[in-house]
Amino acid sequence: MKENTKAKFQHVSVATIATALYKRGLRHQVIQGVHPVGWKGANMVGPAFTLRYMPAREDRNGIEVFRNPDHKQRVAIETCPEGHVLVMDSRKQADAASAGDILITRLMKRGAAGVVTDGGFRDAMNIAELDIPAYHTRPSSPTNLTNNEAIAINEPIGCGDAPVFPGDVIVGDADCVIVVPAEIADAVADECIEMTAYEDFALEQVEKGNTIIGLYPCTKDEHRTAFEAWLAARDGDHFYRRVKQDA
C-alpha cells in the first residue's frame, strides 16, 4: 500500500469512499453493523489480513484447544503483519466473543493498524482504552469457543455482508468501516480527496445560505469555477492543496 494513498484515506470519510465506489458499480463494500470500540479520533487505514470463523462443533472446541500453539485465532494475532488490519468473519454472530483485550493488546504491540469483527469483543471497556482502532457490533463476554471455531487465516471472507480479500484496503472512521478493492485503491483515494475538498467548499456555501441546487452535486460551471478559486486560495500547508500539487 502506497504511503500517499494511506495518507489520503486518513483524510476522507467512509461515506465519501462509499460514493466513489458506488460510481464504479460497487454497492456493498461497507461492513454492516460495526461501530468503533472507543473512537480514536483518526481514521483506521491498512491492508486486510483475515481470520475466518465457522460454527463450533462441541467435540472440537473444548477449552483445552487453547493449549495448541497452532490454534488459528492465536496464530492470526501473532502473524498479522505490521500496519495491517485484522478483519474477522465471525458470521455476524456476537453471542460469543471474537477476541478480548489481551489478544487485542498483543495485536497493538505488534503494530497492527486495527481490528474489525462482525461479531463482538469481550473486555470491550478495556479495548476502548487501547491505542488501536477496533470495531465490532456489541460487547460479548462468552469465549469464542462457545459458538465459533477459528478455521482459516488470510483467505477471502465475508464480514458484515461485505466481501474482503487479503490486501484490500480497510478504512474505518467514527461511523463505520469500508473495504476498498486493492487494485483500485490508488484511484479511489485520489478521487475521494477531490470529493472531500469539494464537500468542504459546498458546506461553506450552504452555511452562508446558498441553495444546494446546482451546488451539490456540482452541475453548474459557476460552482466548479468558484471551487477551483477556493482551492487555489487555501494555505500552502492545506492538505488538499498539497495533494493537488503533487498529482
Number of C-alpha atoms within 10 A of each C-alpha: 15 8 8 14 17 20 15 20 28 19 16 21 21 22 16 18 25 22 16 20 22 13 10 11 9 14 13 16 22 25 23 18 18 24 22 21 25 19 18 17 9 12 24 24 25 25 28 31 28 28 27 24 21 14 15 17 13 12 6 11 17 12 10 8 12 14 8 9 10 11 14 19 23 15 14 22 20 13 13 23 18 16 18 25 30 28 27 31 27 29 19 20 20 24 19 21 27 32 24 21 18 13 16 24 18 13 24 20 12 16 16 24 25 28 26 31 31 27 28 29 31 22 17 22 13 15 22 18 14 17 14 22 28 27 30 28 21 21 20 22 17 18 17 26 21 17 21 24 22 24 14 17 20 19 13 19 23 19 28 27 17 18 18 28 21 21 21 24 27 33 26 31 25 18 13 19 29 25 26 27 21 17 11 13 21 19 11 23 24 17 15 24 24 15 17 17 18 23 18 11 18 21 16 12 15 13 9 9 9 12 12 13 10 13 21 15 12 16 11 12 11 11 19 15 11 12 19 12 11 13 17 13 11 13 11 11 8 11 16 21 19 13 15 13 9 8 7
